[in-house]
Structure formats: structure tokens, C-alpha cells
Amino acid sequence: MVSSPSLTDAVAARLDLFLDRIRASSDEYGPDAVLFLDAAADTLSGGKRLRARFCHAGWRSASPLGDEPGDALWGLCAALEVFQSAALVHDDIIDNSDTRRGRPASHRALEAAHRRASWHGDAEAFGRSAAVLLGDLLVAWSDDLLEEALFEHPQAPPTRAEYARMRRDVTVGQMLDIAEESAWSVSPPAALLERALRVASLKSARYSIEEPLVLGATLAGADAAQLAALRAFGHPVGMAFQLRDDVLGVFGDPAVTGKPAGDDLREGKRTALIAIARERLEPAMRTELDARIGDADLSGSAVESLQQLIEGTGAVTTVEEMIAAYTVQAEQALRTAGLEPAVTAELQQLAAAAVSRSA
């Protein structure tokens, strides 16, 4: 997925301005805080700027033709990107992931910094504890950017309320995701898919696609009908996006994803893909699947064996069919949204890139 240079540059400039101001006022924190602030800044480099792109598209959908985006929009886009970084830092701690985007995850980078400094104590424990606080700092930075963007803006109250809803949804979704790694064992097998899709909706679909669209449109003064149309488009795109992520988490190419092969299997993720495969397996094979998912020490050959087991159930084909169905649902919603042709084309392009990605 390739970001628009103008959007990428505008968001990067807003982030750089914010970080420069943070660094300029941080002398009182002392030299050790430089490690912390640099680690936070490092999380903001790279990425697809997916949420910023959908936020910009949402703003365009509700703005008069020819209007140019201003500081408020770029501040909102930057706030979304910082919140995404916070979520990824916490997600990597929860999942005990070693890498992110082909580089050490934040807790591993902080662990390595502890060792390089020859500090006393458990470097791994330091890395995890510092990364929890790092994620918290990024959430605070996201709020700072949001409030700066909305200062004296006429749409501040509804935009702020929508942003708060997004934060709540993704936090609850993350908790449900963690819970599902344990709660599946006492849940009826037929209920696991519904539970997995609820997690996908809260943890990813809404905050990755739907909410950025709605936030951008809200900032532009969209009415209730416009917001409903964007939700009707954004949510199925978000569901397809997450289902694609589920497939990549088991079958993705590490050279492309930046994560080890089968990482979701080692982390014990109970995704829609796993729910479908599990329900179709014979009892003995289901027991084998349950016993091996969540084993952090799964070898490469064990991952391949599980991949074959899952694929043999036809679950991958079913998930691909679900992705296609969500895509059709989104296309139908977009056709009846009454948007300008240029905006419709942009949303179609963004949706295709989000759903068909390989990383």
C-alpha cells in the first residue's frame, strides 16, 4: 500500500513539529529520559499511514469541492497515527512479539538499551515495564495532538466524542482478544466464530477504517446521513482488512510482513480463521490444534504442520469468501452514498489496498 506523497509529507511534518517541541521542553527530565523519548519517536517512523489516509478521505467526502485540508485535519491524522503506535507497543507486549515492521519491538529495543548501558537488574523486565509506560506516553501524545487540532474548531465537540468512542472500542476489543485466548475452552464451538468476529470489529475494523473515516468527516461537518453512509462502507472494509490480517498472521511471508511465519499460532490468537478450522476438525485433530496453538516455542516444522492442518479444513477458502462478501457489501454501500466521483474513486482505491495487502 503506497501513501500519497502529499499526505505522507503533511502528516510527517506535523509529527516532526510536535516531536521537536517535546524535545525542546524535555531538558528537565534528565539524560535517561532521552532513551524513552527517542523510543517513542522511533515508533512513529514507517508504516502505511492507513488511518491517516482514511481520515483524509472521510474529510474530503464531507468538504465542499475544492477545499484544501488545513492544520486541524493534519493534526487529527497525526493523532490517529500516534494512537496506532501506542496500540502496537501495547499489543507487542501482550503478544510477547519480538519484532515489528522488521525491527525489534519496542520492549525488545528498550531491553537492548538496558544491556548496552550496563544497567543493573533484569533487562527483559525493564524493557517490558518501560514499554508499558511508552505506550501510555504515546496515548497521551495522541490526546495532545487531538486537542491542538481541535482548539477553537467548530466541530471540536463531536470530533472529540467520536475519538473517545474509538479509544474505548479498541481497548475493550484488545481485552476481549486476550480473554478469547483462554475463554475459548469453555465456549461452545459454534459460538467461537461470532466471538472472534466481535473482537475483529472492536479491535480492528472500527478503529482501522470506520472511525478514521467518520472522524475526518465529522471534522468537516458531515451530517448524520453522511456519517451513516461512511460507516456502512467503512465497517465491512475494516472487517475484510482484519480477516486478511488473520490469514497473514498464519500464512504470511516473513520477508514481507516483518513478523515470523505463523506468529499468530505461537501467540495463541483465536481468530475467525482458527474458529472455522477448529469447528471442522475431527475431535482428535481439534485436540492437537488446541494443544499446539499458543506454544511460543513452536518450531518451523510445527508451524508448517499446523498450516497444513488448517488449510485442509477449507477454512482459508471460507475466510477468503468472507473477505469477498464484506468487500461486496462495502461496494454496495459506496454506490448509494452519494459522494463525489473523485471521492468514491479514492475510497475504492483505499479499500482495495487495505484488503488485498500482503503485509
C-alpha positions in Angstrom: 0.0 0.0 0.0 1.6 3.3 -1.1 0.7 6.5 0.6 0.1 9.7 -1.2 3.3 11.8 -1.0 1.4 15.0 -0.1 -0.5 13.3 2.7 2.6 11.4 3.9 4.6 14.6 4.0 1.9 16.6 5.7 1.5 14.0 8.5 5.2 13.6 8.9 5.7 17.4 9.1 3.0 17.6 11.8 4.6 14.8 13.8 8.1 16.3 13.4 6.9 19.7 14.6 5.3 18.0 17.6 8.4 15.9 18.4 10.7 18.9 18.1 8.6 20.8 20.6 8.6 17.8 23.0 12.4 17.5 22.8 12.9 21.3 23.2 11.0 21.2 26.6 12.4 17.9 27.9 15.8 19.1 29.4 14.3 19.0 32.9 13.7 15.3 32.6 17.4 14.4 32.6 19.5 12.3 30.3 17.9 9.0 31.0 14.6 10.3 29.6 16.2 10.8 26.2 16.1 7.0 25.8 12.4 7.0 26.5 11.5 9.9 24.2 13.7 8.5 21.4 12.0 5.1 21.7 8.6 6.8 21.4 9.7 8.8 18.3 11.1 5.6 16.7 7.6 4.0 16.8 6.3 6.9 14.6 8.6 6.2 11.6 7.4 3.9 8.8 4.1 2.3 8.4 1.4 2.7 5.8 -0.4 5.7 7.3 -3.6 3.8 6.7 -5.7 5.6 9.4 -4.5 9.0 8.2 -5.4 8.1 4.6 -8.9 7.1 5.6 -9.3 10.1 7.8 -8.3 12.4 4.9 -10.7 10.6 2.6 -13.5 11.0 5.2 -12.8 14.7 5.4 -12.9 15.0 1.6 -16.2 13.2 1.5 -17.9 15.9 3.6 -16.0 19.0 2.5 -17.0 21.4 -0.3 -15.4 20.6 -3.6 -12.1 22.4 -3.9 -11.5 22.9 -0.1 -7.9 22.4 0.9 -7.1 20.5 4.1 -5.7 22.6 6.9 -3.8 22.2 10.2 -6.8 20.7 12.0 -7.0 17.8 9.6 -3.3 17.1 9.7 -3.3 17.3 13.4 -6.2 14.8 13.6 -4.4 12.5 11.2 -1.2 12.7 13.2 -3.1 12.0 16.4 -4.5 8.8 14.8 -1.1 7.6 13.8 0.3 8.2 17.3 -2.6 6.3 18.8 -1.8 3.4 16.4 1.7 3.4 17.6 0.6 3.2 21.2 -1.7 0.3 20.4 1.1 -1.6 18.6 3.5 -1.1 21.5 1.0 -2.5 24.0 0.0 -5.2 21.5 3.6 -6.4 21.1 3.9 -6.6 24.9 0.7 -8.6 25.3 1.7 -11.0 22.4 5.3 -11.2 23.5 6.3 -10.3 19.9 10.0 -9.8 19.2 9.6 -7.8 16.0 7.5 -5.0 14.5 7.9 -3.9 10.9 11.1 -6.0 10.6 12.7 -4.3 13.6 12.8 -5.1 17.3 9.5 -4.4 19.0 9.7 -1.5 21.5 10.0 -3.7 24.6 12.9 -5.6 23.0 14.6 -2.3 21.9 14.4 -1.0 25.4 15.7 -4.2 26.8 18.7 -4.0 24.4 19.3 -0.4 25.5 19.3 -1.5 29.2 22.0 -4.1 28.3 24.1 -1.6 26.2 24.1 0.8 29.2 25.3 -1.9 31.5 22.5 -1.1 34.0 21.8 -3.2 37.0 18.9 -5.7 37.1 16.8 -7.7 34.7 17.0 -6.1 31.2 13.9 -8.0 30.0 11.8 -6.9 32.9 13.0 -3.3 32.3 12.1 -3.5 28.6 8.6 -4.7 29.3 7.9 -2.2 32.1 9.3 0.7 30.1 7.3 -0.2 27.1 4.0 -0.2 29.1 4.8 3.3 30.0 5.9 4.1 26.5 2.5 3.0 25.2 0.9 5.2 27.8 3.1 8.2 26.8 2.0 7.7 23.1 -1.7 7.7 24.1 -1.0 11.0 26.0 0.7 12.4 22.9 -2.2 11.3 20.8 -4.5 13.3 23.0 -2.2 16.3 22.9 -2.2 16.3 19.1 -6.0 15.9 19.1 -6.6 18.8 21.4 -4.2 21.0 19.5 -6.0 20.2 16.3 -9.5 20.9 17.8 -8.6 24.1 19.5 -11.4 26.6 18.8 -12.6 24.3 15.9 -16.4 24.5 15.4 -16.6 20.7 15.2 -14.5 20.0 18.3 -17.2 18.5 20.5 -18.5 15.8 18.1 -15.0 15.0 16.9 -13.7 14.7 20.4 -16.7 12.4 21.3 -16.0 10.2 18.3 -12.3 9.9 19.1 -13.2 8.9 22.7 -15.5 6.2 21.3 -12.7 4.8 19.2 -10.3 4.7 22.1 -12.9 2.8 24.2 -13.7 0.3 21.4 -10.2 -0.7 20.7 -9.3 -1.0 24.3 -12.3 -3.3 25.0 -11.5 -5.2 21.8 -8.0 -5.8 22.9 -9.2 -7.1 26.2 -11.7 -9.4 24.5 -8.9 -10.7 22.3 -6.8 -11.5 25.3 -9.8 -13.1 27.0 -10.5 -15.3 24.0 -7.1 -16.9 24.2 -8.4 -18.5 27.4 -12.2 -18.3 27.3 -12.5 -20.4 24.1 -12.0 -23.6 26.2 -15.4 -23.1 28.0 -17.3 -21.6 25.0 -19.5 -23.7 22.7 -17.5 -24.4 19.5 -20.3 -23.0 17.4 -20.0 -19.6 19.2 -16.3 -19.1 18.6 -16.7 -17.6 15.2 -19.2 -15.0 16.4 -16.8 -14.2 19.3 -13.8 -13.8 17.0 -15.8 -11.5 14.7 -16.8 -9.3 17.6 -13.1 -8.9 18.5 -12.3 -8.2 14.9 -14.9 -5.5 14.8 -13.9 -3.7 18.0 -10.2 -4.2 17.9 -9.5 -3.5 14.3 -12.4 -2.9 11.9 -13.8 0.2 13.6 -10.5 1.8 14.6 -8.5 1.0 11.5 -11.1 2.0 8.8 -14.5 3.1 10.1 -13.6 5.5 12.8 -10.8 7.3 10.8 -13.3 7.9 8.0 -16.0 9.1 10.4 -13.6 11.3 12.3 -12.4 13.0 9.2 -16.0 13.6 8.0 -17.1 14.8 11.5 -14.3 17.4 11.4 -15.6 18.5 8.0 -19.1 19.0 9.5 -20.8 15.9 8.0 -24.5 15.3 8.8 -26.0 12.2 10.2 -26.8 10.7 6.8 -23.3 11.2 5.5 -21.8 9.6 8.6 -24.1 6.6 8.4 -23.1 6.1 4.7 -19.4 6.2 5.7 -20.0 3.7 8.5 -21.9 1.4 6.1 -18.8 1.4 3.8 -16.1 1.5 6.4 -17.1 -1.3 8.7 -17.2 -4.1 6.1 -13.9 -2.8 4.7 -12.5 -3.0 8.2 -13.8 -6.5 8.7 -12.2 -7.6 5.4 -9.0 -5.9 6.5 -8.8 -7.8 9.7 -9.7 -11.1 8.1 -6.8 -10.5 5.7 -4.6 -9.9 8.7 -5.8 -13.2 10.2 -4.7 -15.1 7.1 -1.4 -13.3 7.0 -0.8 -14.0 10.7 -0.7 -17.7 9.9 0.4 -17.9 6.3 2.2 -14.5 5.7 5.7 -14.3 4.2 8.1 -13.1 7.0 10.1 -11.2 4.4 7.0 -9.2 3.6 5.2 -9.0 6.9 8.2 -8.3 9.1 6.9 -10.9 11.5 8.0 -14.6 11.9 5.9 -17.2 10.0 2.9 -18.4 11.9 3.3 -15.7 14.6 -0.5 -15.9 15.4 -0.1 -19.6 16.1 2.7 -19.0 18.6 0.7 -16.2 20.2 -2.4 -18.3 20.6 -4.7 -15.9 18.6 -8.2 -17.3 18.4 -9.2 -15.6 15.2 -12.1 -16.3 12.8 -9.7 -18.5 10.7 -8.9 -20.6 13.7 -12.6 -20.8 14.9 -13.7 -22.1 11.4 -10.9 -24.6 11.2 -11.4 -25.9 14.7 -15.2 -26.4 14.2 -14.5 -28.6 11.1 -11.8 -30.8 12.6 -12.4 -34.3 13.9 -12.1 -34.4 17.7 -8.6 -35.8 17.7 -7.3 -33.2 15.3 -9.1 -30.5 17.2 -7.3 -31.6 20.4 -4.0 -31.4 18.6 -4.8 -27.9 17.3 -5.8 -26.7 20.8 -2.6 -28.2 22.4 -0.2 -26.6 20.0 -1.7 -23.1 19.4 -0.2 -20.7 21.9 3.1 -22.6 22.2 5.7 -19.8 21.9 8.4 -22.4 21.1 6.7 -23.9 18.0 9.4 -24.9 15.5 9.2 -24.0 11.9 8.2 -27.6 11.0 5.5 -27.5 13.7 4.1 -24.2 12.2 4.1 -25.8 8.7 2.2 -28.8 10.1 -0.4 -26.6 11.7 -0.7 -24.5 8.5 -1.4 -27.7 6.6 -4.0 -28.8 9.2 -5.8 -25.5 9.0 -5.7 -25.3 5.2 -7.0 -28.9 5.0 -10.3 -27.9 6.6 -11.1 -25.4 3.9 -11.0 -22.6 6.5 -8.8 -20.4 4.4 -11.1 -20.6 1.4 -14.1 -19.8 3.7 -12.3 -16.7 5.1 -11.4 -15.6 1.6 -15.1 -15.9 0.7 -16.0 -13.8 3.8 -13.5 -11.2 2.7 -15.1 -11.1 -0.7 -18.6 -10.8 0.8 -17.5 -7.9 3.0 -15.9 -6.2 0.0 -19.2 -6.5 -2.0 -21.1 -5.1 1.0 -18.8 -2.1 1.1 -19.0 -1.6 -2.6 -22.8 -1.6 -2.5 -22.8 0.9 0.4 -20.4 3.2 -1.5 -22.6 3.1 -4.7 -25.5 4.5 -2.7 -23.5 7.0 -0.6 -24.0 9.9 -2.9 -20.4 11.0 -2.8 -18.4 13.0 -5.4 -17.0 10.7 -8.1 -13.4 11.6 -7.2 -14.0 10.7 -3.5 -15.7 7.5 -4.5 -12.7 6.5 -6.6 -10.3 7.4 -3.8 -12.3 5.2 -1.3 -12.4 2.3 -3.8 -8.6 2.5 -4.2 -8.0 2.7 -0.4 -10.4 -0.2 0.3 -8.7 -2.4 -2.4 -5.2 -1.6 -1.0 -6.3 -2.4 2.6 -8.0 -5.7 1.7 -5.6 -7.1 -0.9 -2.3 -6.3 1.0 0.4 -8.9 1.7 1.7 -7.2 4.9 
